Amino acid sequence: MKRLLRNITFMLAAGALAVSCADYNVTDDFRAEPDPTFVEPYKDLAPINSYIDRAKYPNMKLGATLKVSDFNKQELAHAAAVTNFDDLAFGTSLMSGSIINARGVMNFLDMKDLLDHIDEIGGEVFGSPIVANANQADDWLNMLTAPIEVQVDFVEGKTVDYNQMAVGPFPGTIDKGNAEIVKYDGQNVLQIASGTKAGHVRIIEGFEVDPLATYTTTFWAKVEKDASFTITFSGNKVDGSGTDGKWNIKPGKWTKVVVEAKSAEGVTEGYLRIENGRNAAIYIQKVEVGYYPDNHRPQTTQERADTINYALDAWCDGLMKINEGRITSFDLIDEALDSKAELENGMLDLKHSTEKIFWQDILGSENYAPVVSRVAKANFEEHGGDASQLKFFISETGLENQKRFESLKYWIGIWDKNGAKIDGINAKLNLVYSENPATQAATEASLNTLLENLASTGKLIRLSNFDIKYQDETGASVTTQNITEAQRQKLADFYAHVIKSYMNKIPHEKQAGICKGNLVDTSDPVGLWSVDKNSKDWVRTATYKAFCDALSGK
């Protein structure tokens, strides 16, 4: 925050009374209180981030995560966030999946409003992941990498000329009713009966069908009075222009009927069936069928690579154009590691997919981060960003697992070697406080190992998703509704323990900060604030004080 804003909040904190949501923000002349309500025993506490010793911890930042929509409303969540935290993160809200539609149109309106307002109040934003496996513009990527349409020639297929058949029983398949070869209009033709002998007859059959091809069946028909019938091509009903999809023929002359259709899914036997009703006999003279092969071909490996590189550059260009250098720290890649698949050296592989477009599948696993960082950095600079201020992080979950940590370190080593810009690691926490002493001791030991491992990388270290759930001694979750004051204090103490462990184990110059997941309680008691049942305002919890004490070094 700007110094002016901080000074205002300190003055307001000194003598503020409980205020309503309506009084909490003045949007035309920004003002924010440190807290919606000031109740005992925490009413005299200042904004949380004011307790950080900036001289001792120059890079330490306290972050908060919230939705863009909640921030842009400029109500409770907005004011609590900008008053108490150094930077704000917006999760998936600023990722390509939320911004780019299936046609590639990018909607940055909410992001622009957010950044313009951040400029006004002097805040900072930590950028959402630039690329990932989830929350990407999948429809757009699928459209870009879809098979390419090519010109194809019509392929002549089978022909049946009933004039060359002898008068008598119809030699083909009759699914229902009656049909025969008769003498009519000076030639031998197929008669599909009407009335009580209404016929469902395959007028051409015995050819294989390509499920991707569109078939054109042409036949000449004549009737003595108005006829209305249904056509089915290889299990697929083909609608005509009449009522209920019927095909209609008027009497008087031979009529050319053209049917274009694909076969039904799973059907390989080719046929065209006329299902005649009880209106008039139908006479069929000649039937021909042919097809246009599928007029698409898959993109070549080089074409897909060119397409994905185009998409990456287009996305980064749009993102950085709106950004105008204002966001200087981003998650570059989010959760790239697979959970099970291993390389020959025992390290976890990156995630791969045969169903979705994963950037690394086309850019190549070893060039994934190098390419993304190069393109993002180039666009950041092109749109007014100061490259000396730009920081990229690799975001990953489950790093308390030693194998996942070693695997991430392995991949970062490869990416660094190949020229990637990777300044830090954003470790997503998955913490639970347990009343079971053995379980809690194991959790704290795992946390210590995680922090020591992260410190050993020499990268900037950021902790995110900083929400701690609560379990009783049996392992059952304790909800916000049921947690006692004593349990809330134990939870707060563990929050303080994590903060102090981070500040002690991560070198001061490598501390990129801690980002809170939820500001207010959900069904779990994870909040710095709880919600007053009557006023619906936010009330500080013991966790709020724990943050203040831990950040101040108590």
Secondary structure as GFF3:
##gff-version 3
##sequence-region A 1 554
A	DSSP	alpha_helix	3	15	.	.	.	ID=ss1
A	DSSP	alpha_helix	21	24	.	.	.	ID=ss2
A	DSSP	three_ten_helix	48	51	.	.	.	ID=ss3
A	DSSP	beta_strand	62	65	.	.	.	ID=ss4
A	DSSP	alpha_helix	68	73	.	.	.	ID=ss5
A	DSSP	alpha_helix	76	84	.	.	.	ID=ss6
A	DSSP	beta_strand	87	89	.	.	.	ID=ss7
A	DSSP	three_ten_helix	91	94	.	.	.	ID=ss8
A	DSSP	alpha_helix	96	99	.	.	.	ID=ss9
A	DSSP	alpha_helix	109	121	.	.	.	ID=ss10
A	DSSP	beta_strand	125	127	.	.	.	ID=ss11
A	DSSP	beta_strand	131	132	.	.	.	ID=ss12
A	DSSP	alpha_helix	138	144	.	.	.	ID=ss13
A	DSSP	beta_strand	148	149	.	.	.	ID=ss14
A	DSSP	beta_strand	155	161	.	.	.	ID=ss15
A	DSSP	three_ten_helix	162	164	.	.	.	ID=ss16
A	DSSP	beta_strand	168	169	.	.	.	ID=ss17
A	DSSP	beta_strand	174	176	.	.	.	ID=ss18
A	DSSP	beta_strand	179	184	.	.	.	ID=ss19
A	DSSP	beta_strand	187	192	.	.	.	ID=ss20
A	DSSP	three_ten_helix	195	197	.	.	.	ID=ss21
A	DSSP	beta_strand	200	208	.	.	.	ID=ss22
A	DSSP	beta_strand	214	222	.	.	.	ID=ss23
A	DSSP	beta_strand	227	233	.	.	.	ID=ss24
A	DSSP	beta_strand	236	238	.	.	.	ID=ss25
A	DSSP	three_ten_helix	243	245	.	.	.	ID=ss26
A	DSSP	beta_strand	247	249	.	.	.	ID=ss27
A	DSSP	beta_strand	255	261	.	.	.	ID=ss28
A	DSSP	beta_strand	269	276	.	.	.	ID=ss29
A	DSSP	beta_strand	282	292	.	.	.	ID=ss30
A	DSSP	beta_strand	296	297	.	.	.	ID=ss31
A	DSSP	alpha_helix	301	323	.	.	.	ID=ss32
A	DSSP	beta_strand	329	334	.	.	.	ID=ss33
A	DSSP	beta_strand	337	342	.	.	.	ID=ss34
A	DSSP	beta_strand	348	350	.	.	.	ID=ss35
A	DSSP	alpha_helix	359	363	.	.	.	ID=ss36
A	DSSP	three_ten_helix	365	367	.	.	.	ID=ss37
A	DSSP	alpha_helix	368	382	.	.	.	ID=ss38
A	DSSP	three_ten_helix	387	389	.	.	.	ID=ss39
A	DSSP	beta_strand	391	397	.	.	.	ID=ss40
A	DSSP	alpha_helix	402	417	.	.	.	ID=ss41
A	DSSP	beta_strand	424	428	.	.	.	ID=ss42
A	DSSP	beta_strand	431	434	.	.	.	ID=ss43
A	DSSP	alpha_helix	437	456	.	.	.	ID=ss44
A	DSSP	beta_strand	460	466	.	.	.	ID=ss45
A	DSSP	beta_strand	468	471	.	.	.	ID=ss46
A	DSSP	alpha_helix	485	505	.	.	.	ID=ss47
A	DSSP	three_ten_helix	508	510	.	.	.	ID=ss48
A	DSSP	beta_strand	511	516	.	.	.	ID=ss49
A	DSSP	beta_strand	529	531	.	.	.	ID=ss50
A	DSSP	beta_strand	538	540	.	.	.	ID=ss51
A	DSSP	alpha_helix	542	552	.	.	.	ID=ss52
###
